[in-house]
Amino acid sequence: MNSLTTQEKTGHLYPVLFILILTSILLMTSSPHQARADDEVNRIEIHTFESMTLTDQQFLQGIKSGPKVTLAGELRFPRTKMKRYPVVVLVHGSGGVSGYVDDWAKELNKMGTAVFILDSFTGRGLYKVNNDQSQLGRLAQIIDVYRALDVLAQHKHIDKERIALMGFSRGGQVTLYSSLKRFQKLHGSNSSNEFSAYLAFYPACGTRYKHDDDVTDNPIHIFHGSADNYNPIAPCRQYVKRLQKHNKDIELHEFAGAHHVFDYKKIRKPFVMKKAQTTRNCVLTETTNGKIVNAVTGKRFSYSDPCVEHGPTLAFNQAAYSKTKEELNTFMLFHFELNQ
């Protein structure tokens, strides 16, 4: 049985279970006896929406229909009182919605912006894909973030002109390439809205897509560590320089000595994910008919290619984290015009 058939059969069951479990957790944690003194959340809402699961080639071909999937996200409003709130959509990486995603949600709430934590895995029956990235195409989550934008743009308490996208690792790659005008035309928001900013944390930049230098005019920021051996920074440097030559509003925030997920405070010592796949030594290119090929061999790319390796390192970096938080806070205050 192929994976798409399995996803079709489980696509409706997993979101229901997810919502029931998450709602129970929220009810338990909302008790006034358990509330924390530093809790910055005023209200939490669970929103479901329909997306679809395409392969990367189908995505690049502009296929408009595919296996349907119901996804969910958690919308957290800050205690700051506003008529309409700015919101940051958080896009998780290969490990699913992890602790550092929740940490950033709390930090953003403190800054005075709402957050929408998108879960692209549970509705598809996935837990994590670190060890087998072939379980879900790299571009499938771009459709998810566009559909999440549709939902948020219609919310009566959300300012549809102030919806930013922020993603981590695989989610950082999703964030970065969601800015491509070509992808927006193929699969973009039904509301004709666009994300007001794209904040990509340690994304993979090693794939050359057609027309990938034609990106949004809205700001794009990449936060990356020079010691990252999961998604190396070098291809991102090259991509940023290429976009800057086209006068695009893009900036690379580079942190010396920082590894992958330098913002995950719980990983105090370097940790090697021995089985995790990395394309750090792969150079990939889109060719005809939406096909992704290994630029060295000229053959269609797969995760069995010799360039795919294992064992990337994860490690928290206090200096990189502190600087990122500082720069992000400054950006949010200016970009969202928050009065603090």
N, C-alpha and C positions, 0 to 999 in steps of 0.2 A: 504494500500500500504506500503511495507516495505521500509526502508531507502535506501537500496542499489539500488532499482529500481528508486527511486527519484534521487539518485546521478547519475545514468546512464543517466537519461533524462536531467538533468541539467548540467552534466559534461562538455559539450562543450559550453554552454551559459555563465556560470559564468566567465571562464577565459577570454573570449573575452571582456565582460563588464569590468572586472578588468583591463585588459591591456589598454583599451580605457580611462578609468577614470584615471589610474595611469599615462599614457602618457600625458594626459591633465594637470595633476598636475605638472609633471616635466617640461612641456613647460612653464607653468606660473611661476614656481619658478626659472627657468633658466634665467629670465630676468636680464641683468646686473644692472638694477636699484634696483632689489630686492636682489641681491647677498649680502651675509653677509661677513664682514671682516674676520671672522674666518672660512670661508668655506674651508674645506680641500679636497673637492671632485673635481677631474679633469674631470671625465667622468662618466656618468651613462648609463647602458644598461639594457634592460628588456629581460630576456630569459624565454622561455616556454619549457616544456618537459613533456613527458608522464610518469605517474606512475600508480599505481593501488591500490585499496582499499581492503585489506584482513582483516578478523577478526583475533584476536590474535591466536586463535587455528589454523586457516589456515596458518598463518605466521609460527607458530612453527612446523607445519606439513611439511613445505617446499613447499606449493602449489605455482606453478609457473604462474598461470593465475588467473585473477580476474577482477572485474569491472574496466575499464580503466578510468583514470582521467587526464586532462591536468592541470598542475600546472605552476606557474610562480615565478620568483625571480628577485630581483633587484641587479645588480652588480655595485658596486661603486668603482672606482679607485681613489687612493689618488693622490695628486699633485706631490708627489715624482716621479722622472723619473726613470723608470726601463725598461729593455728589457722584462723581464717576472716577473710578480708580485706574491708574496705569497697572499693567500686569506683565509679568515675565513668565513665559512658558519654559519650563525646565524639561530638558530631553536627556534621559538617562543613557548610559553606555551599555556595553555588552553584558554587564552583570545585573542589569535591571535597575530598579529604583533602589539605590544603595544609601548608606548613612550620610555620605557627603552631599547627596542631593537634598536630603532633608535639612542638613546643616545650612546649605545655601538658601533654602526656602526661609528658614528662620532669620538669617541675616538680611535677606531682601525685605521681609516683613518689617524688621527693625528700621530699615531705610524708609519705610512708608509706602511700599508698593505691594500690590497683590501678587500672588504666584499661582501658577497652574502646573501641578506636577503630573506630567503625562506618562502613562504606563502603556508602552507599545507591545509588551510581552505577554502579560497575563491573558488578555483576550485571545491571543494566538496559541495559547497552551505552552508558552515558553517560560523558562525560569531564568536561564542565562545562556549565552552563546559564545562565551570566551574560548571554549575548547573546540567548538565547531561552528564557525562563522557562516557556513553554508546553510544553516537553518533558516536564515532570513536575509534577503538581499540588502545590501548596504543602502539602497535608495528608497526602500519601502517606507521607512519612517518619515521621509520627506512628505509623503502623502498624508501621513498621520498629523504632522504639524500644520499643514495647510487646512485640514479638516478641523483641527482644534482652533485655529484662527477663526474659522467660520462660526464656531460655537461662541467664542468669546466676543466676537464683534457684534453679536446679537444680544448680549447680556445687558440689561438695563443699568447695571451699576459699573460697567466697564467702559472706559474711554477707548473706542476702537482705533483712535489715532495714536494711542500710546500702548501698543502691545509689542513687546520685545521677545526675542528668542535666545535662549541660552542653553547650550548643550555640552556634554562631557564625553570625550573619547569618541566612540561611535556616534553618540549624540552630538559631539562637537563637529564631526564630519557632516552630519545631517544639517546642523545649524549653518555651517559655512556654505554648503552647496544649495541650501534653500534660497540663497540670495541670487542664484542664477536666473536671469530673465527668461531664458529658454525653459527652465523647469517650471517657473511660475506660469508661463503660457500653457505648458502641457498639462499641469496638474494643480495649478494654484487655487487660491481662495475663491469660492463661489460668491463671496461678498465684495469682490473687487478690492479688498483691502490688502495691505502688505504689512509685514512686520516692520516696526519702526527702527529696529536695530538687531544686529546679529552678533552674539557673544559666544565665540567658539573656544572651548577649553581643550587643549592638547588633541586636536583633530589629526586624522591621517590626511595628508595632502598629496599622496603619491599617485593619484589617478588624474590623467589629462582628459577631460571631457570636451566635446566639441563646443565651441563658443563659451568656454568657461571664463573668459575674460570680460564677458558682457554681464556684469552683475548690477545689482541695485545701486542707486545713488545714496541709499541710507547707510549709516555707519556700520562697519564690520570691524570687530576687534577679536584678535586671537591671543590667547594666553597659553604660553608653552614653555617647557623646561628644556634647557640645552642638553641634559643628560637622559632625556626620554629615549628608551630603546624599545618602546612599544609602537609609538607613532613618532618617528624621528622628526626633529624640527627643520632639518635642511630643506625638504621639499616645500614646507610652508614658507620659509624665507624666500625661495624662488618664486612661489605663487604670489606672495605679497608684492614683491618687486615688480612682477609682471602687471599686476593690477594697478599699482601706483603709477606705472608708465601711462596708463589709461586714465589717470587723474581720478581714480576711485577713492572713496573715503574708507581706507582700510589701514589698520595699524596692528603690528605684531608686538606684543609685550613678552619679551624673552627673559627668562630667569636662569641665571648661571647655576649649573650643578643640580637643577631640579629634575626629578624623575616624573614618571607618569603618575597621575592623580596626586600631585604635590599638595592638593588641598584637602586630602582625606586625613583628618587629625588623628584617627585611630591607628594609622599605620606608622608608628613611631620608628620602626626599624625597617630597612629595605626588605621587601618580600618578593621572591621570585615565583611567578605563576608558571610552573614547569610545563603544564599541558596547554597553556593558552597559545592560540595561534597569533602570529604577527606577520604583517606584510611589509615589515621595515626595509627589506631588501628587494621589494618588488617595484617595478616601474610599469604602470598600467596605462593603457590608452584606449579610448573609445574609437572604434573604426566604423565600417559601414553597418547599417541595419541595427545599430545599438549594441554591437558586440564589444565586450571588453577583452583586450588581448594583453598578453605579456609582451612588453615592448622589446625584450631581449630575444625571445623565441619566435615572436610573431604569431603564436598560437593562442587560442581562446584560454583565458585565465580560469583556473580552478584552484581550490584550496589544497590540491594535491601537487601543485607546482613546486619545483625545487626551491624557489625563492621564498616560499612560506616557511617560517621558522617558528620555534617555540621558546618559552622561557623569558618573557619580558619582566622587568622589574617595576614594582610599585613602591613608592616611599613618600611620606609627608615631608614637606620642606617649610619650616616656619617662616623663613624670610620671604619665600615666594608667595606663600599664603597671605601673609600680612600685607605685602605690597599689592597683591591682587585685590584684596578686600578694600584697601585704600583707594586704588584706582577705580574699582567698580563703584564704590560709594560716590566718588566724585562724578563719575559718568552718569550715574542714575540721578543725582541731584540736578545736574545740568540738563540731561536729555529729557527727563520727565518733569522738569521744572518743579521739583519738590521743595517745599519751604521748610527747612529745618535749621 
